[in-house]
Amino acid sequence: MKKGYLIVRINIKNVEVFQQYPPLSTKAVEKFGGKYLIRGGSFEIAEGQWPAERTTVVEFESYHKAKEFYNSLEYAEAKKVRQESADTDFILIEGY
């Protein structure tokens, strides 16, 4: 079975509110068996543009599990905080 990933590019608008997001999202990620592969960190743009301050990549056992996480009640509060405090690009993608 192919794994599922979420990839998030984040530009924080309200740091104070956004600080609530990491602990809330971590609880939900862990409940659905997700594993953080990238969570912020320093980076260098080698080519093109990367219009984001932060990047997060989370691996799930399947694409279905990634979708289940995103649509869960457990993630709903974190999602609301993220949407209120940051501009984000958020994709779910099937991978290996």
GUSE-52794 format. One record per atom (N, C-alpha, C): x, y, z. Coordinates in steps of 0.2 Angstrom, whole numbers, plus 2048, in hexadecimal, padded with zeros to 3 digits. Each point is the difference from the previous one (the first is absolute). Layout:
REM residues N
XYZ...
REM end
This chain:
REM residues 96
8047FA8007FC8068008048068007FF8057FC8038068007FF8058068058038027FF8048067FD8077FE7FE8048057FC8067FF8058058038008067FD8048068037FC8068008018048057FD8078008068047FF8008057FC8058057FF7FD8078028038048047FD8068028058067FF7FF8057FD8048067FF7FC8058058048048047FD8048058038078007FC8058008038078027FB8028058038018067FD8028067FE8078007FA8028027FD8078008008028077FE7FC8057FF8018078047FB8048068028028047FB8047FD7FE8067FD8048047FD7FF8067FB7FA7FF7FB8017FC7FB7FB7FF8037FA7FD8058007FB8027FA7FD8047FC8058038028058037FC8057FC7FB8037F98017FF7FC7FA8037FF7FA7FB8028027FA7FF7FB7FA8057F98018068018018057FA8017FD7FB8057FF8028067FE7FA8057F97FD7FE7FC8047FD7F97FD7FE8017FC7FA8048027FB8007FC7FA8047F98028058018048047FA8027FC7FA8037FB8028047FC7FB8037FC7FD7FB7FD8037FB7FC7FD7FB8057FC7FB8068027FE8047FD7FC8027F98038028008078027FA8037FA7FB8017FA8038017FA7FB8007FF7FC7FA8018037FA7FF7FD7FA8077FD7FD8057FF8048067FD7FE8048037FC8008078008048047FB8078018038058017FC8078018028028067FC8038058058028067FD8077FF7FC8018017FA8068007FC8048068007FC8067FF8028078007FB8048048038048057FC8048048048078017FF8057FB8048068018077FF7FE8048038038087FF7FF8028057FB8078008008038057FB8007FD7F98008047FB8007FD7F98048057FC8017FE7FA8038047FB7FD7FF7F97FE8057FD7FC7FF7F98067FF7FB8007FA7FD8057FE7FB7FE8037F97FA8007FF7FD8027F97F98028017FE8057FC7F98028007FE8048067FA8008027FE8038067FC7FC8058018018067FC7FD8057FD8058057FA8027FE7FD8058047FD7FE8078047FD8047FE7FE8078058018057FE8028068058008058017FA8037FB7FB8008017FA8047FD7FA7FB8037FB8007FD7FA7FC8007FA8057FA7FC7FF7FF7FA8047FE7FB7FC8037FA8017FE7FA7FC7FF7FA8057FA7FD8007FE7FB8047FF7F97FC8027FB8027FF7F97FD7FB7FC8047FB7FD7FC7FB7FC8038017F97FD7FD7FB8038007F97FD7FD8007F97FB8047FF7FC8007F97FD8077FF7FF8017FA7FC8067FE7FA8018037FC7FA8017FA8008048018038078057FD8038018028078028088008048027FB8018088007FA8047FF7FB7FD7FC7FA8047FF7FB7FF8078017FA8037FC7FF8068028058058078018018038058057FD8077FE8018027FA7FE8077FE7F98028017FB7FB7FF7F98018017FE7FE8078047FE8057FE7FE8067FE8058057FC7FE8057FE8058058068028058057FB8008068018048048067FD8008017F98048057FD7FC8067FF7FA8008017FC8067FF8028068038018008078028068048078027FD8057FC7FF8068027FE7FF8037F97FC7FE7FB7FF8027FA7FD8088007FC8008057FD8078018058058028047FE8058068058028048017FA8027FB7FC8058017FB7FD8057FB7FA7FF7FE7FC8047FB8008078027FF8018077FF8078028078048018057FC8018068038028068007FA7FE7FD7FB8057FF7FB7FD7FF7F98048027FB7FE7FF7F98047F97FE7FC7FB7FD8037FA7FF7FE7FD7FA8047FC7FD7FF7FB7FA8007F98047FB7FC7FF8007FA8037FD7FB7FC8057FB7FE7FE7FA7FC8007F98037FC7FC7FE8017F98018027FC7FA8057FC8008027FD7FA8027F98017FF7FC7FB8027F98018077FF7FE8047FC8038077FF7FF8027F98018077FF8018037F9801802800807
REM end
